[in-house]
Amino acid sequence: VNDVAVARLPSQAFMRCWINFDRGCITVGLGDPGTNVSHTWRDPDPIESISYAGLSAWDTHIVYRAIRVLPVLNVQQGTDLKSTQLPSLLDLACNTLRDCLRPSSVSAVLVVVDALEPTLPVLRQAALSFAAEHLQEALAQDPEGVAGLPAPMLSEVLRSQAMSCGEMLVFKVITVWAAARGGPEATPDLDILLPHVRFPLMTLEELDCVQQHPLWETCSMLRQLVREAHEANTAMGSPEKLVSSLQAAGPPRLPSRQEAALSARFLSRTTPGCVELLFVCPGDKNGVTYWLATQGGQQQWVNPMLSGRVKVQASSPACRSTNPASCVALGPPRLNFAAPRSEAGRLVSWWSLDLGPRHQLACSAYTLRHDKSHDPLRSWTLQASRDGPQCGWEDLRRHENDLTLRLPGQYGSWAVTGHAATVPYRCFRICVMQMQKGNENPWHASLAQIELYGNLYVDGKEEDADVWELAVHKEVLAMATLHTAKQVATAFQREYAKTPAKLKVLDAFSGLAIATALLQFVYAVLIGSFPFNAFLAGFFCCIGAFVLSVCLRMQVDPEDMSGKTERAFTEYALA
């Protein structure tokens, strides 16, 4: 549940529940299907022709995942039987097996539940989830058992949402299974199993290892999938060849089974031990900057740049129109752009975001918000670095003449796919390396807000993080002080340029008098004598000269009639 005051769950938490529709009776429960009934509603006049129940969210508060469609459950009959009968021996055996699942025995349990299908749905689901979570241990402790699994059962394990291992391990499991079968009779089953390996997430070195496997010469499906992975890595960021933007045009619809399988091959698997930051909609407060600003929802939102939890920099110095803190703020968009600078002999404009020494993000999506100007981003690159610019930048997604951002304050969201979505990085930046066609300021990187999504890894020592946050906080204060000093100097210079010539002559005479007084003070220090009468006379003369200067300026300079703060400060300083 997202952004609801009375919500019992944060936006990153999910609860397993089930809904059953049986001839006008709707039953809702928690946990496995058929257990922990929470509420039952029965239509007094059911419509017999209705055979399906729709599941929808009418706003952005609720997110679903891992949806399964199962046969109708006879919940009422099962509840009545359980209340009047003792547990059956089969239920006791299933509960015992579920509690005693081990990597060395889970393959045998899967074979049994597959043979008794569909009488053991609860044990089947538990064994599938356990096998997916402990696939590496199961392969190491019981390779014969893994190789003996039926092809449909192994397919269910490999497409389970609980899978969190690397793609090379998934490929190894399939090759071990195929080696135990041997011969061409395993080829039809390989065409079903191999698409579960997410080859686009592999590195080029891993793809080379796959091509050297003996299966490469005999399996056309393997060659086709590896070719697809190479094309994805070559065309990274091309919306024509990769998964389209998160804001696809047209009415929303459910993807077909083929489209879902295709898109799944480009998405990273959920990794245990990390915080999953899911994209729901632009401005959904589910991204990494909001998570850091609220310490994972444990406190009120504070701008993470000002609190020192993230560090935002631009290619141009901070000023009124280049405010790094605005890129991670929640307020309305303002004029905010990064001007170009020369790097390695070429002009570039960029905004960078540093998550700090304790945090790394495997980015799967990101959102940008255009500022108030009419110079939107058109061609840019999302780059990332493990430890900052000194380690170099890697391209995650490139955009060429992207027309998503059109209006001031508009959001745009894009997916990050392929191997880039599986690697955690500490620093990210939006980099403009070429002129923005059609813009009045073609080298400006206009940006009001940036948000990143994916799997967040929290690591490192608390002491290091505290030192880093303190350094960032001091840097922010220094930037604010320098910004204020620049504003004062600019106002002084601008207002003094409007001063009449006759007053500038008075300023020159006053400067000469001040220089003479300083020389007299130095002379008195050298001889060690400070006559009190001379000091008192000089003090009252200074006060009189100050009052006279202010009065003259107020009478002679018509600019003082406006009462502007900048003009008053300038007159006071000069007087």
Order of alpha helices (4+ residues) and beta strands (2+ residues): beta-beta-beta-alpha-alpha-alpha-alpha-alpha-alpha-alpha-alpha-alpha-alpha-alpha-alpha-alpha-beta-alpha-beta-beta-beta-beta-beta-beta-beta-beta-beta-beta-beta-alpha-alpha-alpha-alpha
